[in-house]
Amino acid sequence: MRPLWAILFVLAASATALAQDYPTRNVIFVVPTGAGAATDLLARILAPQLGDRLGKSFVVEDRPGAGTLTASNAVAKATPDGYTILMGTSTPLAINATLYRHLPYDPAKDFIPLGLIATIPFVLVVNNDLPVRSVHELIAYAKAHPGELSFGSTGPGTPFHLNAELFSAMTGIQMVHVPYKAVVDAQVDLMGGRIQVMFTDFTSSVPLIQAGKMRALGVTTKTRAAAMPDLAPISDLGVPGFNAVAWQMVVAPSATPMPIVDKLHAELEAIMALPETRNAITRIGLVPADSRSIEDLQAFVRSEILRWGEIVKRSGATVD
């Protein structure tokens, strides 16, 4: 019988050889949203570069459904060999941990981070007919008319919803939540006056704001966003400490061999260091993320599960 050290040596050598050969076939890059969404666009920025660097195609596969649950659960349960990865967001990797009473996967245990790619700033917008032109005025109006303002979202537990819940909790106002199936549906009702307030993404809203179809009051990030540099952070406009951004992270099933994880992490870091990559991400309204170790990313996910968990609990949103 071989001694334990010899067995471990053989296993380590095999894993290293596996990583050196990886990939030997195409890699499926799963996206939990539909084509054209920011998550899909981001995956399509990364996939060709990963393919060029590693010699095999990274095939973007959109699998929308069940609020990101369908795709995320499929990747969590996929064979952990590096050939199925997920363009995850803060919804399946943090928010869902508290939102779902019976989540079929554990975001912290069933995935391993490969790279934090971008954060998603949101912009606070109001209907043009609402007599407010600043965050201060919106808060004052909402307090003078408790429960009369309605805000739209893309569904319970989504960042669109939870950003508004966080804003309400931090300012002591009351607004009525009106969920929609898609962001465009909520935006149409905002412009039509059927709802008055919304936290929306830059990708879909900047053209509408620039066309004067809705009024922007502030951004959810701690600093100004490149997409609208003249718009100040909400934290500087009367809500100190307000910071509500979604994020995009590439992950793999947690049991994926570490040599493959390390290889993908290194390639993503190299791609994210390229000015052309960062410029492409900025052009679609996202903020490129800075490099972090895998251990730091794991700690980040755990902290985000706790942070968003408190907001989900406060909102009362649950999914069976």
Beta strands, then each sheet from edge to edge (+ up, - down):
strand 1: 27-31
strand 2: 58-62
strand 3: 84-89
strand 4: 111-120
strand 5: 122-126
strand 6: 150-153
strand 7: 176-179
strand 8: 197-201
strand 9: 215-219
strand 10: 246-253
strand 11: 287-288
sheet 1: 2+ 1+ 3+ 10- 4+ 11-
sheet 2: 7+ 6+ 8+ 5- 9+
end
